[in-house]
Amino acid sequence: MIILLAIMAGIYSVPFVVSAAMRAISPEKILGGSRSDRDFTTRESVVATFLNGLAGGILGYNPSRRSDYLSLNTFHRPFYVEGAYAGLQLAQYLAPWRAIRNRRIFKERHERFVFLLTIGSGFSYGMRTLPTSFAIEPGLVKDIDPRLRLLFFDGCAFEKFVFGGTRNTRLLERGLFLGQTPRIGFYEGAGRALWFLQPKFSDFCAYVSPLPTDCKANCYVGYGIACGFAGCERVADGALRDYPREILNSVDFQTGLIIGLFARYYSDPIYIETLLAKNSGLLQQVKHASVLFNDFWAQGVSYEQWRSTLKERFIADSAALPYSQPEVAPPVGAQV
């Protein structure tokens, strides 16, 4: 009887141990660099909020009832939601007796964060696999909306790079052997992660330089998405004016920038309208992307096709690029 109770106590304690381990991770160590680097404070607070949500979700309870969730401001809430949903996905294996129900409730209450929920699912899968593994099992995405499957692979790759860092030299080439959608998602996720891990744009360029053209293009898109989503307040303050000309003239980066801002707009339009009130041109591009997405979504068209269409529009009309400068350079790749 004592042995049985000990086993039950051990099983019950596992989620709390794993949650505590997540809380013990230092955002500064994940990011590397120094506090003088570009947007370090923003990047650090985003990672800390995500890890806090991840730790809360792993417990298997409803994260939206936690005080740290209720006290979040508009900027930080999406990162907590993403982390919490990834944690709840993991909790289904650690504490299924409560996590399965609470994951469903949490998902229903955060429908407007559908992009982050999908990315969180991918992040969770990444945590359940080996550091360099990116195996695509047939039933892996059966519960993922077919229109958003690219984002699942994005989330999985993001986890690999965030926890594996740029120290793993083999990681970057893993996506080369994937099918079209997983491959695009892999390098979009890699680009998003590198916005956090490579504070110097020159380092980012050097790191992705060995990749084929299409993969580099998708890294640029991911880099732009992170800049628009995680760096939205800095974008509103005009920080992009200090970015190197090479990236500001990249159609891929600016497509990602609009996607990142749109993802914010989709879950909280008032926040973005207020934030970009003094940049009507950029706000207009975000709203155009929103109209196109809603139209595509109603027709069952995928995120992947919507993303590609956005880029094609920018290629056709370079004047529409929010931060383009004279002598706009060609896009990194011909295919998003």
N, C-alpha and C positions, 0 to 999 in steps of 0.2 A: 504493500500500500504506500509506504514511504517512497519507494522507488518510482511508483506511478505518479505520485504527487510531484516529485522532483522533475520528472520528465515533462509534466504538464506546465509546471512553473517555468521550465526552460523554454518551452515552445511559446508560452505567453510573453516571455521577456524579450524574445528575439526582435520584434519590431522596435522596442524601446532602445535596444542596444544599437541597432542599425541607424535609427533616428539620431541618437546621440553622436554617432560617428559622423553623420552628415553635418551636424551642427558644429563639430570640431574642425571641419575643413576651413582653412583660411583662404578667403577670396584673393587676398594679396599674393599668396603663394601660387594659386592657380594662374593668375594673370601674369606674374613675373614683372619685369621692368621696374620702374620706380615711380614715385608720386609726381614726378615732374613730367611724366609722359602725357601724351595727348589724352584728354578726357578721362584721366585715371580715376578721379573721384566718382564720375558717373558709372564707369565700368565696374568699379568695386562695389558700389551700392546695388547695382543690378544683380551681380553675381551673388551677393550676400542675401538679397531678397529671394532669389530663385532657390538657393540652398535652404533657406528658412522654410519656404513652401514645400520643398522636397522632403525635408525632415518631418514637417507636419503631416504630409500625406502618407508617409511610410507608416505612421502609427495606425492608420486604417480608420480613424475617426473622420468626421466631416470637417475639413479644414476651414470652411467658411464660418464655423462657429468659434474659431480660436480668436483670442484677443489680438494677436499679431496680424491677423487678416483684417479684422474690423478697423484697426487703426491705420491701415495703409492709405497713402494718398493716391491720387489718380495716376500719377506717373508710375509708381511701383506696383500697383495691383496686378497688372498683366503678368509680370514676372513671377509673382507668388502663385498665381493661378496655374501657370505652366508647370512650375515646380511641383505644386501640390498634386496636380493630376498625374504627373509622372510618378510621384510617390504613391498615390493610390493604386496605380497600376502594379507597382511592386508589392504593395501591401496585400494584394489579392493572393499572393503566394506565401506571405508571412502571417497574415491574420484574415483569412477569407471569411470567417464568420461575421465580421463587421465591415470589411473593406469593400466587398462586392456591392453591397447595398449603398454604402456611402459614396462609392465612385459613381454609381448611377445617379444619385441625387445631385452630386456636385456637377456632373456633366449637364444635367437638365437645367440647372440654375445658372450655367455659364455658357449658354448657346452662342452668345455673341463673341465668345473667345474661341470659336471653333478651330481657327488656325493654330492657336496655342495648344489646344487640347490634342490635336493631331500630332503636333511636334512633340508634345509631352509624352504621347504614346511611343513615338520613335525613340525618344531619350530613354524611356524605361526599358525598351527592348535592348538598347545599346548597353545599359548597365547589366543586363542579364546574360550578356555574351562576352567572349574573350576580347581583350583590348584591340586586337587587330582583325577580329572576325567581322565579316559583313555578309554572312550567309543569308540568302533569301529563300526561306521555306515557302512552299505553295500556300499554306494556310495562314501565313504571317500577317497579311493585310486584309483578311476576310471581313474583319469588323470595322475596317477603315472605309470611309466614304470614298468610292472610286475617283471622285473628282479631286480629292485632296491627298492621294497616295504619295505624290512627290514630297509632300511635307513630312510624311512619316519617315522617309529615308533621310530627309534633311535633319530631322530631330535625332535620328540614330547617329549620323555622322557628327553632328554637333557634340554629342556626348563623347564620342571617341576622341575628338580633338581637345575638348575642354579638359577631360581627365587624363588623356594621353599626352597632351601638349604637342609642341612641334619637335620634341626630342625624338619621337618615334619616326625615324626616316622612312619606314616602310608604309606608314599609314596613308600618306598622300596618294600612293599609287594603287591603293586597294580599289578605288572606284573605277579604274580603267577596265576592269573585267566584268562590269555590271551591264545589265540591259539599259535601254534608253532612259526610262523614267527613274530607276534607282540611281543611275549614273549622274543624271542631272541633279537629283536630290542630294546625292552624296557631296557633290562639289558646291552646291548652294549652301549646305550645312557647314562645309569646311570653311567657306568664305565668311559666313556669319561668325563662326568661332574665331577665325583669324582677326576679325575686327577687335576682339577682346584680347587676343594673345599677342598680336603684332602691332604695338602702338605706333611704330614708324612705317609709313606706307612703303618706303623703299625696301624694308625687310619683308613685307607682305609680297611685293612684286618678285623679289629674289626667291622667296620660298616656293611660289607657284610657277616660276619660270620654266621648270623642266616639263610641265604638263602640256598635253596637246592643246591646240587653240580653243576647242569647244569647252574643255574642262577649265581652262583659265577664265574663259568668259563667264562660266557659271560661278566661279569663285568671286569674280568681280560683282556679279549680281548679289550673291550672299553678303558680301562686304557692304554693299549699298543698303541691303535690307536691314542689317544690324545698325548701320548709321542712321537710317530713317526711323527705326523702331526704338532702339535703345538710346540713340543719340538725338531723339526728336527735339528736345528742349535746346540742345546746343545748335541744332540746325536752325531753329527759330531765332536764335541769337546771332546768326550769321557766321557761325564758326567754320562753315564749309568754304568760306572765302579764303581761308588759310590752307586749304587742302592743295596738294600739288596739281598743276595743270593737267598732268597726264590722267589723273583719275577723274577730275571734273569734266574732262572732255570724253570720257568713256560712256558710250551709250549703255553698256552693260551695268556699270555702276549706277548711273542715273535711273535706269529702269528699276534696279533694286531699291534705290532711294524712295521712289514713288510707291513701290510695293510696301516697304516698311511703314511709310507714313499712312498708306491706305489701311494697313492692318490695324493701326491705331484708330483711324477714322471709323473703321467698320464697327469696332467695339464701343467707341465713345466719340461720336462726331463733334459734339460740343467742345470737347477738350482740344481737338485738333483745329477746329474753326477759331477758337480763342487763341491758341498758340500761334497760328499762322495768319492772324488778322492783319499783320503788317506786311505780309508777303502774299499778296493776292494771286500772283502768277503761279506760285508753287501750290497754293491751296486749290486753285482751279484745276491743276493737273491731277491732284489727288481726287477731286470730285469727278473728273472725267473717268479716272480709273475705276472709281466706285460704280458709276453708271454702267460701264462696260462689264464689270464683274457681276453686277446684279442681273444684267441681261444674259450673260453667259451661264450663270448659276441656274437661272430659271429654265434654260435650255438643256441643262445637264452637261455643259461643257466644262472641262477640267481646269484646275488652277494652272496646270502646265501650259495649256493652250492660251489661256488668258494672259499669262506672263509673256508668252511668245508674241502675242498680238500687240501688247504694250510696246515691246521693243521694236517691232516692225513699224509702229506709228512714229516712234522717235527717229528711226532711221529715215523714214520718208519725210519727216519734218524736223530737222535738227534745230530749228529756231524754237521748237517747243521745249527743248531741254532746259530745265530751270537754271542750271549753273553753267551752261556752255559758254565758251570763250571763242574768240576768233580762231579760224583755222581748226575747226573741230576735227579731231582724229577719228579714224574709222573704229568701229567696235572691235573689241578683243577677238570675237569670233562671229562667224556669220550665222551661227545657230544658237539660240538660247537653250 
